[in-house]
Amino acid sequence: MPYDNDNIFARILRGELPCNKVYEDEHVLAFHDINPLAPLHILVIPKGAYANTDSFAHDAPPAQQAALMRAIGVIAREQGLADNGYRVIINQGDHGGQEVPHLHAHILGGEKLAAMLVPR
Ligand code: 5GP
């Protein structure tokens, strides 16, 4: 699947749509989710045309791959989540429930979260 240059997060990266920014560096932008599922729900996205973890893991420069992980830790500390904990989720593709086709990590926290998945 080719990268869709008109997906919502690509448009946010280009400044065509607004976001409530919490962090930005050379490689990464992070902003509040428009429909929060926890008291704090932040999305962290790489600056680059990566639809999902598959393309990011195979095609992104190592410095950008590292920056995404580093940003998650930095943001969590800045937002006061590090001590009590939080959850990081990346949905990938159809089975993973991914809706926006630009790689994004969800940071969820601010309260004790429910179980990740319902037991089978
Ligand atoms: P996914 O299901 O793809 O892992 O997550 C997509 C996330 O993007 C959802 O949590 C949804 O609420 C969020 N979202 C969708 N459109 C927008 C938007 O225009 N702005 C922001 N900040 N979040 C969005």
Backbone and ligand atoms as CSV (ligand in chain L), in Angstrom:
chain,resi,resn,atom,element,x,y,z
A,1,MET,N,N,0.843,-1.205,0.000
A,1,MET,CA,C,0.000,0.000,0.000
A,1,MET,C,C,0.879,1.256,0.000
A,2,PRO,N,N,0.734,2.122,-1.009
A,2,PRO,CA,C,1.511,3.365,-0.993
A,2,PRO,C,C,1.028,4.291,0.137
A,3,TYR,N,N,1.930,5.125,0.614
A,3,TYR,CA,C,1.588,6.085,1.666
A,3,TYR,C,C,0.592,7.108,1.126
A,4,ASP,N,N,-0.456,7.391,1.903
A,4,ASP,CA,C,-1.480,8.366,1.520
A,4,ASP,C,C,-1.074,9.744,2.033
A,5,ASN,N,N,-0.621,10.598,1.126
A,5,ASN,CA,C,-0.137,11.922,1.534
A,5,ASN,C,C,-1.223,12.819,2.100
A,6,ASP,N,N,-2.484,12.438,1.931
A,6,ASP,CA,C,-3.576,13.271,2.422
A,6,ASP,C,C,-4.192,12.747,3.708
A,7,ASN,N,N,-3.556,11.745,4.358
A,7,ASN,CA,C,-4.122,11.294,5.629
A,7,ASN,C,C,-4.025,12.419,6.669
A,8,ILE,N,N,-4.864,12.303,7.704
A,8,ILE,CA,C,-5.011,13.407,8.667
A,8,ILE,C,C,-3.684,13.803,9.309
A,9,PHE,N,N,-2.869,12.817,9.656
A,9,PHE,CA,C,-1.630,13.160,10.356
A,9,PHE,C,C,-0.605,13.772,9.407
A,10,ALA,N,N,-0.624,13.380,8.147
A,10,ALA,CA,C,0.243,14.043,7.163
A,10,ALA,C,C,-0.152,15.513,7.049
A,11,ARG,N,N,-1.443,15.774,7.095
A,11,ARG,CA,C,-1.922,17.159,6.983
A,11,ARG,C,C,-1.570,17.961,8.237
A,12,ILE,N,N,-1.620,17.304,9.397
A,12,ILE,CA,C,-1.183,17.978,10.629
A,12,ILE,C,C,0.310,18.303,10.534
A,13,LEU,N,N,1.107,17.343,10.056
A,13,LEU,CA,C,2.555,17.580,9.929
A,13,LEU,C,C,2.846,18.757,8.992
A,14,ARG,N,N,2.053,18.908,7.943
A,14,ARG,CA,C,2.268,20.017,6.993
A,14,ARG,C,C,1.685,21.334,7.496
A,15,GLY,N,N,1.000,21.289,8.650
A,15,GLY,CA,C,0.405,22.503,9.200
A,15,GLY,C,C,-0.912,22.870,8.565
A,16,GLU,N,N,-1.493,21.958,7.792
A,16,GLU,CA,C,-2.775,22.251,7.129
A,16,GLU,C,C,-3.950,22.069,8.082
A,17,LEU,N,N,-3.761,21.243,9.106
A,17,LEU,CA,C,-4.779,21.034,10.139
A,17,LEU,C,C,-4.134,21.328,11.487
A,18,PRO,N,N,-4.915,21.859,12.446
A,18,PRO,CA,C,-4.334,22.183,13.752
A,18,PRO,C,C,-4.172,20.942,14.616
A,19,CYS,N,N,-3.325,21.058,15.632
A,19,CYS,CA,C,-3.243,20.026,16.661
A,19,CYS,C,C,-2.865,20.707,17.968
A,20,ASN,N,N,-3.128,20.000,19.047
A,20,ASN,CA,C,-2.771,20.505,20.380
A,20,ASN,C,C,-1.411,19.894,20.740
A,21,LYS,N,N,-0.356,20.590,20.334
A,21,LYS,CA,C,1.002,20.028,20.397
A,21,LYS,C,C,1.538,19.942,21.820
A,22,VAL,N,N,2.193,18.828,22.130
A,22,VAL,CA,C,2.850,18.710,23.441
A,22,VAL,C,C,4.360,18.555,23.297
A,23,TYR,N,N,4.846,18.185,22.117
A,23,TYR,CA,C,6.288,17.938,21.963
A,23,TYR,C,C,6.619,17.964,20.477
A,24,GLU,N,N,7.820,18.475,20.176
A,24,GLU,CA,C,8.303,18.404,18.791
A,24,GLU,C,C,9.818,18.420,18.799
A,25,ASP,N,N,10.421,17.602,17.973
A,25,ASP,CA,C,11.852,17.708,17.713
A,25,ASP,C,C,12.092,17.466,16.225
A,26,GLU,N,N,13.330,17.263,15.856
A,26,GLU,CA,C,13.698,17.114,14.441
A,26,GLU,C,C,12.953,15.954,13.769
A,27,HIS,N,N,12.668,14.904,14.541
A,27,HIS,CA,C,12.141,13.675,13.962
A,27,HIS,C,C,10.680,13.386,14.293
A,28,VAL,N,N,10.145,14.046,15.303
A,28,VAL,CA,C,8.894,13.594,15.918
A,28,VAL,C,C,7.985,14.776,16.242
A,29,LEU,N,N,6.671,14.551,16.110
A,29,LEU,CA,C,5.670,15.505,16.604
A,29,LEU,C,C,4.705,14.733,17.497
A,30,ALA,N,N,4.285,15.348,18.599
A,30,ALA,CA,C,3.321,14.704,19.498
A,30,ALA,C,C,2.235,15.701,19.873
A,31,PHE,N,N,1.009,15.200,19.969
A,31,PHE,CA,C,-0.143,16.071,20.249
A,31,PHE,C,C,-1.230,15.254,20.925
A,32,HIS,N,N,-2.168,15.965,21.561
A,32,HIS,CA,C,-3.264,15.291,22.242
A,32,HIS,C,C,-4.212,14.648,21.225
A,33,ASP,N,N,-4.667,13.431,21.566
A,33,ASP,CA,C,-5.666,12.760,20.739
A,33,ASP,C,C,-6.978,13.553,20.805
A,34,ILE,N,N,-7.648,13.662,19.676
A,34,ILE,CA,C,-8.886,14.444,19.605
A,34,ILE,C,C,-10.029,13.768,20.367
A,35,ASN,N,N,-9.909,12.478,20.581
A,35,ASN,CA,C,-10.959,11.708,21.257
A,35,ASN,C,C,-10.305,10.859,22.361
A,36,PRO,N,N,-9.927,11.519,23.482
A,36,PRO,CA,C,-9.091,10.825,24.476
A,36,PRO,C,C,-9.785,9.635,25.118
A,37,LEU,N,N,-9.020,8.553,25.278
A,37,LEU,CA,C,-9.521,7.324,25.897
A,37,LEU,C,C,-8.967,7.151,27.309
A,38,ALA,N,N,-8.264,8.159,27.811
A,38,ALA,CA,C,-7.714,8.162,29.169
A,38,ALA,C,C,-7.538,9.634,29.545
A,39,PRO,N,N,-7.299,9.929,30.851
A,39,PRO,CA,C,-7.105,11.333,31.244
A,39,PRO,C,C,-6.008,12.017,30.423
A,40,LEU,N,N,-4.972,11.275,30.093
A,40,LEU,CA,C,-3.958,11.781,29.168
A,40,LEU,C,C,-3.853,10.806,27.992
A,41,HIS,N,N,-4.032,11.290,26.810
A,41,HIS,CA,C,-3.964,10.453,25.614
A,41,HIS,C,C,-3.242,11.266,24.543
A,42,ILE,N,N,-2.004,10.892,24.324
A,42,ILE,CA,C,-1.123,11.647,23.421
A,42,ILE,C,C,-0.709,10.744,22.271
A,43,LEU,N,N,-0.644,11.318,21.091
A,43,LEU,CA,C,-0.187,10.599,19.902
A,43,LEU,C,C,1.201,11.095,19.522
A,44,VAL,N,N,2.094,10.166,19.258
A,44,VAL,CA,C,3.464,10.509,18.877
A,44,VAL,C,C,3.688,9.992,17.461
A,45,ILE,N,N,4.045,10.895,16.547
A,45,ILE,CA,C,4.188,10.482,15.152
A,45,ILE,C,C,5.558,10.879,14.618
A,46,PRO,N,N,6.137,10.033,13.756
A,46,PRO,CA,C,7.396,10.412,13.114
A,46,PRO,C,C,7.142,11.416,11.993
A,47,LYS,N,N,8.146,12.283,11.762
A,47,LYS,CA,C,8.075,13.197,10.627
A,47,LYS,C,C,8.616,12.450,9.414
A,48,GLY,N,N,7.749,11.950,8.608
A,48,GLY,CA,C,8.162,11.159,7.452
A,48,GLY,C,C,6.971,10.366,6.979
A,49,ALA,N,N,7.080,9.858,5.759
A,49,ALA,CA,C,5.948,9.176,5.121
A,49,ALA,C,C,5.974,7.692,5.470
A,50,TYR,N,N,5.594,7.377,6.703
A,50,TYR,CA,C,5.564,5.992,7.171
A,50,TYR,C,C,4.146,5.644,7.583
A,51,ALA,N,N,3.543,4.715,6.879
A,51,ALA,CA,C,2.148,4.374,7.142
A,51,ALA,C,C,1.984,3.568,8.422
A,52,ASN,N,N,3.002,2.823,8.790
A,52,ASN,CA,C,2.818,1.875,9.885
A,52,ASN,C,C,4.185,1.389,10.391
A,53,THR,N,N,4.157,0.516,11.394
A,53,THR,CA,C,5.413,0.002,11.946
A,53,THR,C,C,6.193,-0.783,10.907
A,54,ASP,N,N,5.496,-1.456,10.010
A,54,ASP,CA,C,6.177,-2.260,8.997
A,54,ASP,C,C,7.104,-1.383,8.151
A,55,SER,N,N,6.569,-0.304,7.598
A,55,SER,CA,C,7.413,0.551,6.760
A,55,SER,C,C,8.430,1.315,7.601
A,56,PHE,N,N,8.034,1.736,8.801
A,56,PHE,CA,C,8.963,2.483,9.660
A,56,PHE,C,C,10.163,1.619,10.036
A,57,ALA,N,N,9.902,0.381,10.402
A,57,ALA,CA,C,10.983,-0.515,10.834
A,57,ALA,C,C,11.929,-0.845,9.686
A,58,HIS,N,N,11.390,-0.893,8.467
A,58,HIS,CA,C,12.219,-1.306,7.338
A,58,HIS,C,C,12.839,-0.141,6.577
A,59,ASP,N,N,12.185,1.009,6.583
A,59,ASP,CA,C,12.611,2.100,5.697
A,59,ASP,C,C,13.136,3.344,6.415
A,60,ALA,N,N,12.789,3.552,7.676
A,60,ALA,CA,C,13.203,4.791,8.349
A,60,ALA,C,C,14.672,4.713,8.766
A,61,PRO,N,N,15.362,5.863,8.740
A,61,PRO,CA,C,16.746,5.886,9.229
A,61,PRO,C,C,16.776,5.534,10.726
A,62,PRO,N,N,17.838,4.845,11.152
A,62,PRO,CA,C,17.928,4.458,12.558
A,62,PRO,C,C,17.758,5.633,13.526
A,63,ALA,N,N,18.278,6.804,13.155
A,63,ALA,CA,C,18.159,7.951,14.064
A,63,ALA,C,C,16.696,8.317,14.287
A,64,GLN,N,N,15.886,8.164,13.241
A,64,GLN,CA,C,14.468,8.487,13.391
A,64,GLN,C,C,13.740,7.409,14.179
A,65,GLN,N,N,14.128,6.165,13.951
A,65,GLN,CA,C,13.530,5.074,14.732
A,65,GLN,C,C,13.813,5.277,16.216
A,66,ALA,N,N,15.058,5.605,16.522
A,66,ALA,CA,C,15.422,5.814,17.931
A,66,ALA,C,C,14.692,7.018,18.507
A,67,ALA,N,N,14.539,8.057,17.694
A,67,ALA,CA,C,13.920,9.291,18.188
A,67,ALA,C,C,12.478,9.060,18.628
A,68,LEU,N,N,11.764,8.181,17.936
A,68,LEU,CA,C,10.363,7.929,18.303
A,68,LEU,C,C,10.301,7.323,19.709
A,69,MET,N,N,11.147,6.339,19.952
A,69,MET,CA,C,11.149,5.692,21.274
A,69,MET,C,C,11.595,6.671,22.357
A,70,ARG,N,N,12.632,7.449,22.025
A,70,ARG,CA,C,13.135,8.418,23.009
A,70,ARG,C,C,12.052,9.448,23.338
A,71,ALA,N,N,11.344,9.913,22.317
A,71,ALA,CA,C,10.315,10.928,22.536
A,71,ALA,C,C,9.216,10.402,23.454
A,72,ILE,N,N,8.878,9.145,23.310
A,72,ILE,CA,C,7.836,8.578,24.178
A,72,ILE,C,C,8.246,8.702,25.642
A,73,GLY,N,N,9.494,8.353,25.933
A,73,GLY,CA,C,9.964,8.453,27.310
A,73,GLY,C,C,10.045,9.888,27.805
A,74,VAL,N,N,10.501,10.787,26.950
A,74,VAL,CA,C,10.621,12.199,27.328
A,74,VAL,C,C,9.231,12.781,27.604
A,75,ILE,N,N,8.302,12.523,26.711
A,75,ILE,CA,C,6.947,13.066,26.865
A,75,ILE,C,C,6.303,12.516,28.140
A,76,ALA,N,N,6.449,11.216,28.362
A,76,ALA,CA,C,5.830,10.616,29.552
A,76,ALA,C,C,6.351,11.274,30.824
A,77,ARG,N,N,7.651,11.528,30.875
A,77,ARG,CA,C,8.198,12.222,32.063
A,77,ARG,C,C,7.662,13.633,32.163
A,78,GLU,N,N,7.697,14.345,31.039
A,78,GLU,CA,C,7.239,15.747,31.049
A,78,GLU,C,C,5.783,15.849,31.490
A,79,GLN,N,N,5.001,14.851,31.146
A,79,GLN,CA,C,3.564,14.881,31.458
A,79,GLN,C,C,3.275,14.287,32.838
A,80,GLY,N,N,4.314,13.882,33.559
A,80,GLY,CA,C,4.138,13.371,34.915
A,80,GLY,C,C,3.635,11.943,34.979
A,81,LEU,N,N,3.869,11.171,33.926
A,81,LEU,CA,C,3.351,9.800,33.874
A,81,LEU,C,C,4.376,8.752,34.310
A,82,ALA,N,N,5.640,9.136,34.391
A,82,ALA,CA,C,6.690,8.121,34.542
A,82,ALA,C,C,6.571,7.356,35.860
A,83,ASP,N,N,6.227,8.031,36.937
A,83,ASP,CA,C,6.225,7.351,38.239
A,83,ASP,C,C,5.097,6.336,38.358
A,84,ASN,N,N,3.903,6.727,38.005
A,84,ASN,CA,C,2.756,5.825,38.174
A,84,ASN,C,C,2.560,4.863,37.009
A,85,GLY,N,N,3.170,5.171,35.895
A,85,GLY,CA,C,3.084,4.275,34.746
A,85,GLY,C,C,2.070,4.717,33.711
A,86,TYR,N,N,2.144,4.076,32.600
A,86,TYR,CA,C,1.299,4.423,31.447
A,86,TYR,C,C,1.374,3.288,30.443
A,87,ARG,N,N,0.620,3.404,29.380
A,87,ARG,CA,C,0.617,2.367,28.347
A,87,ARG,C,C,0.949,2.998,27.000
A,88,VAL,N,N,1.710,2.280,26.202
A,88,VAL,CA,C,2.020,2.715,24.832
A,88,VAL,C,C,1.444,1.675,23.883
A,89,ILE,N,N,0.650,2.144,22.929
A,89,ILE,CA,C,0.011,1.235,21.974
A,89,ILE,C,C,0.298,1.722,20.553
A,90,ILE,N,N,0.670,0.793,19.697
A,90,ILE,CA,C,0.731,1.084,18.258
A,90,ILE,C,C,-0.177,0.081,17.559
A,91,ASN,N,N,-1.228,0.575,16.963
A,91,ASN,CA,C,-2.108,-0.283,16.174
A,91,ASN,C,C,-1.559,-0.369,14.755
A,92,GLN,N,N,-1.535,-1.579,14.226
A,92,GLN,CA,C,-0.944,-1.790,12.897
A,92,GLN,C,C,-1.935,-2.537,12.012
A,93,GLY,N,N,-2.355,-1.880,10.933
A,93,GLY,CA,C,-3.155,-2.558,9.912
A,93,GLY,C,C,-4.548,-2.964,10.369
A,94,ASP,N,N,-5.169,-3.743,9.546
A,94,ASP,CA,C,-6.573,-4.128,9.746
A,94,ASP,C,C,-6.768,-4.907,11.045
A,95,HIS,N,N,-5.994,-5.950,11.245
A,95,HIS,CA,C,-6.159,-6.751,12.463
A,95,HIS,C,C,-5.798,-5.961,13.717
A,96,GLY,N,N,-4.893,-5.007,13.585
A,96,GLY,CA,C,-4.493,-4.193,14.733
A,96,GLY,C,C,-5.454,-3.054,15.027
A,97,GLY,N,N,-6.394,-2.803,14.118
A,97,GLY,CA,C,-7.375,-1.741,14.342
A,97,GLY,C,C,-6.851,-0.353,14.029
A,98,GLN,N,N,-5.870,-0.248,13.144
A,98,GLN,CA,C,-5.324,1.061,12.783
A,98,GLN,C,C,-6.319,1.815,11.905
A,99,GLU,N,N,-6.607,3.074,12.303
A,99,GLU,CA,C,-7.546,3.884,11.521
A,99,GLU,C,C,-6.837,4.925,10.669
A,100,VAL,N,N,-5.822,5.557,11.226
A,100,VAL,CA,C,-5.120,6.606,10.475
A,100,VAL,C,C,-3.828,6.004,9.902
A,101,PRO,N,N,-3.654,6.060,8.576
A,101,PRO,CA,C,-2.521,5.373,7.949
A,101,PRO,C,C,-1.220,6.167,7.961
A,102,HIS,N,N,-0.877,6.697,9.138
A,102,HIS,CA,C,0.453,7.273,9.387
A,102,HIS,C,C,0.852,6.749,10.755
A,103,LEU,N,N,2.013,6.105,10.845
A,103,LEU,CA,C,2.431,5.486,12.103
A,103,LEU,C,C,2.231,6.433,13.286
A,104,HIS,N,N,1.625,5.928,14.349
A,104,HIS,CA,C,1.469,6.738,15.565
A,104,HIS,C,C,1.473,5.828,16.775
A,105,ALA,N,N,2.165,6.287,17.807
A,105,ALA,CA,C,2.146,5.595,19.097
A,105,ALA,C,C,1.194,6.350,20.012
A,106,HIS,N,N,0.275,5.619,20.626
A,106,HIS,CA,C,-0.607,6.210,21.626
A,106,HIS,C,C,0.092,6.126,22.982
A,107,ILE,N,N,0.148,7.219,23.730
A,107,ILE,CA,C,0.543,7.189,25.138
A,107,ILE,C,C,-0.723,7.428,25.951
A,108,LEU,N,N,-1.048,6.470,26.809
A,108,LEU,CA,C,-2.282,6.537,27.596
A,108,LEU,C,C,-1.926,6.468,29.073
A,109,GLY,N,N,-2.475,7.380,29.862
A,109,GLY,CA,C,-2.165,7.351,31.284
A,109,GLY,C,C,-3.012,8.345,32.054
A,110,GLY,N,N,-2.614,8.537,33.322
A,110,GLY,CA,C,-3.334,9.462,34.183
A,110,GLY,C,C,-4.277,8.773,35.137
A,111,GLU,N,N,-4.449,7.490,35.007
A,111,GLU,CA,C,-5.236,6.670,35.933
A,111,GLU,C,C,-4.867,5.210,35.672
A,112,LYS,N,N,-5.283,4.320,36.584
A,112,LYS,CA,C,-5.020,2.902,36.350
A,112,LYS,C,C,-5.898,2.438,35.200
A,113,LEU,N,N,-5.277,1.909,34.178
A,113,LEU,CA,C,-6.001,1.550,32.957
A,113,LEU,C,C,-6.604,0.153,33.066
A,114,ALA,N,N,-7.652,-0.059,32.313
A,114,ALA,CA,C,-8.273,-1.382,32.245
A,114,ALA,C,C,-7.326,-2.363,31.561
A,115,ALA,N,N,-7.645,-3.634,31.658
A,115,ALA,CA,C,-6.825,-4.668,31.025
A,115,ALA,C,C,-6.637,-4.351,29.544
A,116,MET,N,N,-5.480,-4.708,29.029
A,116,MET,CA,C,-5.161,-4.362,27.646
A,116,MET,C,C,-6.122,-5.015,26.660
A,117,LEU,N,N,-6.365,-6.315,26.873
A,117,LEU,CA,C,-7.290,-7.056,26.016
A,117,LEU,C,C,-8.169,-7.931,26.894
A,118,VAL,N,N,-9.343,-8.246,26.402
A,118,VAL,CA,C,-10.222,-9.164,27.117
A,118,VAL,C,C,-9.648,-10.579,26.991
A,119,PRO,N,N,-9.545,-11.321,28.115
A,119,PRO,CA,C,-9.024,-12.691,27.997
A,119,PRO,C,C,-9.858,-13.515,27.016
A,120,ARG,N,N,-9.198,-14.399,26.298
A,120,ARG,CA,C,-9.896,-15.211,25.289
A,120,ARG,C,C,-10.670,-16.330,25.948
L,1,5GP,P1,P,-5.668,4.346,15.437
L,1,5GP,O1,O,-6.995,3.686,15.604
L,1,5GP,O2,O,-5.330,4.588,13.997
L,1,5GP,O3,O,-4.567,3.638,16.177
L,1,5GP,O4,O,-5.774,5.745,16.164
L,1,5GP,C1,C,-6.119,6.932,15.514
L,1,5GP,C2,C,-6.309,7.981,16.580
L,1,5GP,O5,O,-6.281,9.238,15.968
L,1,5GP,C3,C,-7.639,7.853,17.335
L,1,5GP,O6,O,-7.386,7.693,18.721
L,1,5GP,C4,C,-8.352,9.156,17.006
L,1,5GP,O7,O,-9.102,9.656,18.081
L,1,5GP,C5,C,-7.209,10.062,16.622
L,1,5GP,N1,N,-7.559,11.127,15.674
L,1,5GP,C6,C,-8.266,10.964,14.520
L,1,5GP,N2,N,-8.363,12.151,13.877
L,1,5GP,C7,C,-7.674,13.057,14.635
L,1,5GP,C8,C,-7.415,14.452,14.467
L,1,5GP,O8,O,-7.814,15.099,13.502
L,1,5GP,N3,N,-6.676,15.060,15.440
L,1,5GP,C9,C,-6.200,14.363,16.531
L,1,5GP,N4,N,-5.497,15.055,17.436
L,1,5GP,N5,N,-6.443,13.038,16.710
L,1,5GP,C10,C,-7.164,12.398,15.763
